Amino acid sequence: MLSNLGGEKEVKYPVVFKNSDGDILLMTGKMKDEEDAIKLSDESSGSIVYAHTTDRYVLFKKNDALYLYDSKDKEETTRLVSDIDDYMFTENDKYVIAVNTEGALYSYDFKKEKEKIAADVEYVVDYTDTHVLYLNNEDELYVRSLNPKKDDKQKVMEEYDYGAELSADSKNVVYTNEDGDLYIFNVKKGEDEKIASEVDDFYCDEKSCTKMYFLNEEGNLYYYNGKSEEKIASDVASISALDVENQQVLYTKSNDDEYTLYYQKGKKDAVEVEDELESVKSARIYEGKAIYYINSDEELKYAKISGAKVGKVKTIAEDVEMSLRSYKKGYIFVADVNEKSNGDLYLAYNGKTKKIDSDVSDSYLTVSNSGDKVYYMKDYGSSSGDLYVTSGGKGKKIDSDVHTYNYVTDKVIYYIKDYSSSKGKGDLYRYTGKSLKIAEDVTRIASTPNYFTLNK
C-alpha cells in the first residue's frame, strides 16, 4: 500500500500524528482526509520518532513497549522491545538502538530480529552510525559495534565519571577519568593513550577526535595535533567558539569580575577582540573568515578575520538577547524581545544586518535544509500565531492561527491550526504551496529531524 512512499511522484514525507484518543496515525501525501489514515496504534504512550533520512520507518511506544512500523512491509507492525527505557535511530537509519528497564541493550538492523548486544546497561553515553558507547551498572565504560555478529566489545575504562565522546568515524573514544587525565582510546586496537593530566574540558575535531583543543584545571589552553600537544594560552577562563581543523579559537580571560575576549590562530599571538565584558554569549567563527558574538551589553559584534589578524570590531545590532543560528550566508537572530519572547527578526551576513519582520517568536525559527529560507511564527500568543517564510526579503504568510508546525522540505510543511488550549487539540493541515486540512482533533505531530548544518 505504501511501497512508493519515498518515490519522486508523491509528496515525499507523510505525517505521523497523535489524536485526542491517543491513537497514532499516518497519512501519506496523497491522502486528503483522516478517513484514509493508517492507524499504527491506539492509546499509545510516550514518544514518536521518525527516521532521519527516509520516510519509511516510525518508532513509537505503546504500553511501555517499543514498536517499529515499516511502510514497505505488508506484515503487522513489529514489536521490538518490552518495558522500554530509551531508544533512538542511528543517523543513517540503519539501526535502532534500545535499552529496556532491566538494562538490556538491543540492536535492530531492519533485516532480522532484534539482538541483545549487552546487559546491565545504565545508559547510552554516545553512538554513531556503527558503534555504541555505554555505561554499565558497575560504572564501567564500554564500546562495541552495533552489528550483533561482531563480538568486539571493548572496555574503555573502569570508573567512568563524566566527559566521554565517541568520534564520528567510530575509531576513537576520548574521555577524562576522575583524576582529570585525558585519554584517547583506539577502538580497533583496544588500547588507550594518555594525552594530558588535570584536564577540565576538551573539544574534538568533527571526524576522528585525533585533533583537539583542551583546557586544563589551571586555565592553560592546549592544541593536540594527533601526535603531541602544544600550549596555546594561559589563564583562560572559558572557550567561546572554535574551529579545530583550522586551529582557530575564541576564548576569554578574566580580570576581577570582567572578561576579555581573544582570538588566536594556531601558534600566532593572540589578538584582543573586546575587554571589560561581563560575559560573552553565542559566539561564532563563520567559515574561518569572520567573528560574530553577542556581548554582555546585548550588542551583536562583528569582526573580519585575516589569518591571525582581526579587523576592526563593530556593532551591527543591539538588544540581542537570544542566540545566533546558522543559515547559508551567516546567522539569524531575534532582537528587542518583549515579555512574550517575540522580537525583531534579523539576518546577519558580511558584517551587516537586515531586519526581516517584527513580533517574531524566537522559539519557532526553522532554517530550510538548503539554508536559504527561514520559517518563523509572528505575533505568537499563548498558543498560536501566524506562520511565515522568508528568502531574505519580506516574509510571506503561509497561514494564521498556527499552534505548531513541522518543516519537512520547502514543498511539504505540516501544522496544527485552530488549537484549543483547554481541550489540547486542533486541526492538522498540509502545506504544499497551498494549505489543505487533513485531520481534526490532533494533539501533536511527530517531527522529522531535517536540519541545516553547513555552518557551526
Secondary structure, 3 states (H helix, E strand, C coil): CCCCCCCCCCCCCCEEEEECCCCEEEECCCCCCHHHCEEEECCCCCCEEECCCCCCEEEEEECCEEEEEECCCCCCCEEEECCEEEEEECCCCCCEEEEECCCCEEEECCCCCCEEEECCEEEEEEECCCEEEEEECCCCEEEEECCCCCCCCEEEECCCCCCEEECCCCCEEEEECCCCCEEEEECCCCEEEEEECCEEEEEECCCCCCCEEEEECCCCEEEECCCCEEEEECCCCEEEEEECCCCEEEEEEEECCEEEEEEEECCCCCEEEEEEECCEEEEEEECCCEEEEEECCCCEEEEEEECCEECCCEEEECCCCCCCEECCCCEEEEECCCCCCEEEEEEEECCEEEEEEEEEEHHHCEECCCCCCEEEEECCCCCCEEEEEECCCCCEEEEEEEEEEEEEECCEEEEEEEEECCCCEEEEEEECCCEEEEEEEEEEECCCCCCCCCCC
